[in-house]
Amino acid sequence: MLDGLMQGADRDLVKIWQKMNAKLFDNIMLKTKTVSARTLPEGIEVTFAAAEEGVKVPEPQVYDLVLQAVGRTPPDGHSKCSTYGQSNCSTSATVN
C-alpha cells in the first residue's frame, strides 16, 4: 500500500501541497485500505484494515459522503498497462 500521497508526483511539491491543505482534512490514513462501506440512517459506515503488518487499524467511521475512484486511463489511448503493473486494463484508439 501507499505510504504517501500522490505517488509519482515530485515529493517536494507533495509536501508543500500537504502543508497547505492540512487544515482541510481531519485525518489522512496512509497504509490503510477500505474493506467495506454500508449505508446506515446516520451516514455511510466505512470499515478499514491495515495494508501491512504493524499498522494500527482505525475504528470504523461514519461519513456523510464517500468518493470512490478506481483505476486510470492511459494518456492518448495508448495502452501502457504492463508499464504500470496493471493486469486487467484495456484501452482502444481510433485510427484514421
C-alpha positions as a printed Julia matrix, in Angstrom:
96×3 Matrix{Float64}:
   0.0    0.0     0.0
   1.0    3.59   -0.43
   2.95   5.32    2.29
   2.47   8.79    0.81
   0.04  10.91   -1.15
   0.11  11.37   -4.94
   2.57   8.66   -5.9
   4.62   9.57   -8.95
   4.49  13.31   -8.24
   7.52  15.32   -7.14
   7.88  14.63   -3.4
   8.85  18.24   -2.59
   5.67  19.51   -4.28
   3.58  16.91   -2.45
   4.98  18.11    0.89
   4.02  21.69    0.03
   0.52  20.58   -1.02
   0.1   18.6     2.22
   1.19  21.56    4.34
  -1.12  23.99    2.52
  -4.14  21.65    2.68
  -3.66  20.01    6.09
  -6.39  22.16    7.67
  -8.94  20.88    5.13
  -8.72  17.27    6.31
  -9.5   15.74    9.69
  -7.33  12.71    9.02
  -5.34  11.23    6.15
  -4.93   7.47    6.58
  -1.9    6.04    4.82
  -1.07   2.32    4.72
  -4.77   1.65    5.25
  -7.3    0.02    2.97
 -11.08   0.14    2.92
 -12.71  -3.27    3.35
 -16.39  -2.34    3.44
 -18.87   0.51    3.23
 -22.51   0.23    4.21
 -25.42   2.64    4.34
 -26.83   3.5     7.75
 -29.52   6.03    8.68
 -26.82   8.35   10.05
 -24.48   8.05    7.03
 -22.05   5.68    5.34
 -20.08   3.44    7.69
 -16.63   2.6     6.35
 -14.53  -0.21    7.81
 -10.74  -0.25    7.4
  -7.92  -2.78    7.58
  -4.16  -2.41    7.83
  -2.44  -2.6     4.45
   0.63  -4.09    6.09
   1.56  -5.65    9.4
   2.24  -3.37   12.33
  -0.09  -0.58   11.22
  -2.81   0.43   13.69
  -6.25  -0.16   12.18
  -8.64   2.8    12.54
 -12.07   2.16   14.04
 -15.0    2.17   11.57
 -16.03   5.73   10.71
 -19.39   7.19    9.6
 -19.24   9.75    6.78
 -21.8   11.95    5.03
 -20.2   11.35    1.61
 -17.68   8.88    0.2
 -15.72   9.45   -3.02
 -14.82   6.27   -4.85
 -12.12   6.41   -7.53
 -10.99   3.29   -9.35
  -8.33   2.75  -11.98
  -6.92   5.05  -14.58
  -6.97   5.54  -18.34
  -3.63   5.67  -20.15
  -2.97   9.02  -21.87
  -3.78   9.4   -25.58
  -5.38   5.95  -25.76
  -2.02   4.17  -25.63
  -2.01   1.06  -23.52
   0.81   1.05  -21.01
  -0.81  -1.4   -18.63
   2.27  -3.57  -18.34
   4.41  -0.5   -17.67
   2.2    0.45  -14.72
   1.8   -3.12  -13.48
  -1.89  -3.33  -14.31
  -3.06  -6.73  -15.43
  -6.75  -6.06  -16.01
  -6.95  -2.86  -18.02
  -7.77  -2.28  -21.65
  -7.88   0.64  -23.99
  -8.88   1.45  -27.52
  -7.71   4.01  -30.06
  -9.29   5.42  -33.19
  -7.18   5.11  -36.32
  -7.85   7.41  -39.28
